[in-house]
Amino acid sequence: MDFRTIVPLPPDAPVITPATHALVLGSCFAEHVGERLQMALGPEQCCVNPFGVLYNPMSIAQALEIILDGLDNLETQAPRSNLPIFLGRDGLWHSWLHSTHYSAPTREECIARCRTALDEARRILDRADLLIITFGTSRCYLLNPSTEPNTDSADEPSDHFVVANCHKELATRFTERDCTIDEIVATWRPLLAKLQRLRPTLQVIFTVSPYRYHKYGYHASQLAKARLLLAVEELTNNTASPQSEGMRGAFPAYEIVLDELRDYRFYKPDMLHPSEQAVDYIWERFREWAFTPEMEALYHQRLKTHKALNHYANH
C-alpha cells in the first residue's frame, strides 16, 4: 500500500557530468539547491546568484541580460558603467539590480562588488552547459520617479524600473503589481532565443520555488505561483530548434513539495520555507533526474570531504 503520490520527473532531463559548468539564478530556493550543486561541481564550475537572491521573473531576466551583454566578446567588453547605485536611508550604497549582499559603505565598494560578481558570472556562462532559473513570485516592485535627495541622479534608472530589492526604502518609492503570464513570456522568449544563438548547446531548466508568500495573502500567493507555472509551461513547450543541441525543460520542485511532502514537518518553524530535510529531498530527486553515474560518484566523494573539513570536535 502506498500512502503518498510520487511526482514523476520529466522524461527530458539535462545531463550533468563532472565537466559541467552551471549558472544558477533566482529565488532563495535556487540558492539552497545551487549551493549543493556548487559543492558537487566546485566553485570554478558553478556560479550561484551573482546578483544575490532574485524573486520575480523580470529581475531575473534583467540580471541575465546584463550577464549576456558582451558575452560573445568578453576580452573587449567594458565594465558596465551605469549600474543603478544609490545611497540608502540606512547610510549604505545599494544597487537596484542586486540584493543587499552587494551593499557597501561606499559607492566605489558597492560597484566593485557588483562588477566582480558580474565578471565571474560571465566567465561561467561563457562555458556553461546548464542554466537553472528559479522563479519565486510574479509580484514585482517598480521604482517611481525619484524625489529623494540622497539619490545620485547620474545613476538613476528610467521611470518604473523593476527593482530586484527594495532595500527597505519607503513604500512610496515603489508601485507594486503582479506580472502577467503574457508579460513573463514576452520578456523571456527573446532572451532564450539570444541564449540559444550564443550558447547553442546550453540546457535551460526552470523551476518554481515552493516558498509561500504570506505577506500577499495565501490565495494571492497561490495565484502568483499559478502565473509562474503557466509561464514556464509556455516557455518550455517551445523547445530548442532542431539545429540546436540544447534544450529547455522544467523540474517540478513546487509540485514535489506540495504533492510528495504535503506535511508541515517539511517546513521550517515559520511554516513558509521548506525545511532543510525538504530541500535535501528535492536535491536528491534532482540528482536522480540529471546526474550521470560519474557525477553521482564525484558528488559523494566531495560530500565526504566537505563533511570532514567542516567537522569540529566538541572537546
Disulfide bonds with the S-S distance in Angstrom:
none
